[in-house]
């Protein structure tokens, strides 16, 4: 089953976008639930975002240096 | 997003919990139409705190009447005071089973009482509904003693008012505030026997001896708890980060503050005035005389 990994929404007025600093994984790699997936940067800090599930990273849609908006699919993980 | 944000030092990195862990707090805030300073100020600890089931409620609307250059909260025309807001905060505290509730507000210089009555009503509502201890983080009420007294009379367990920075930087960081006025507020709170707490941000261009001076002033005013954390710029329109203060210097200042007689000190890069507030309060309330 495909899971669309999205930048989480932290509520109204929380940061609505973040920059992809780097991916800890590459397309085709296996990830465990809770494993570091991507590092994001907001104006205030850098955040490591863990994988919400175990699976294989099928596709990375937002590349390093690009901006992701809340709710936008950043990667597809095949569970 | 600016180029400067790429230069965060290694110690300014957080781990975002899974959304499911934050869901209870996010759902309660949405259901009860409450806002938090965690979201409004774009706090970097938001994921960690929400996943732990805590939040700092922000009452009296989302619009601030002041224009501090460090703060992400919006300015503009303030919203009407909501009569049921204290009950909604109390309901959220009960729903999230909070033992220590932190309540702050935007500054409301447009209101004759600065919002002090709403603070007092919120403290009472939480006490009555779930018995949690309450920590308020208030504005300076433009120095009006009767408003400070109104909040204090409601019996918060901790009364926090941040001096935010050293007096030399007030003009550029807190242009509508007054350092001595803030100290007077804290002195008044302490004289009433309530735990007085304050905090300041580092990295705005202050000198270390100036920080030591502020710590001494806070102790002289009767403050028993203090927080120190790294200033982080909400956007490129805000005051620049002059320095990323290394963790070792925060630790050194923590020890110095304890040496000055503070009973509870939180000093580290990601410390904010309400970060781990419950733990800090427990440290102090445990030694509060009967």
Interface residues (C-beta under 8 A of the other chain):
Chain A: X8 X9 X10 X11 X12 X13 X14 X15 X17 X19 X21 X34 X36 X39 X40 X41 X42 X43 X44 X45 X46 X47 X48 X49 X50 X52 X67
Chain B: X1 X2 X5 X6 X8 X12 X13 X14 X15 X16 X17 X18 X19 X20 X22 X26 X29 X30 X35 X36 X38 X39 X40 X42 X43 X44 X46 X47 X50 X62 X232 X233 X234 X235 X236 X270
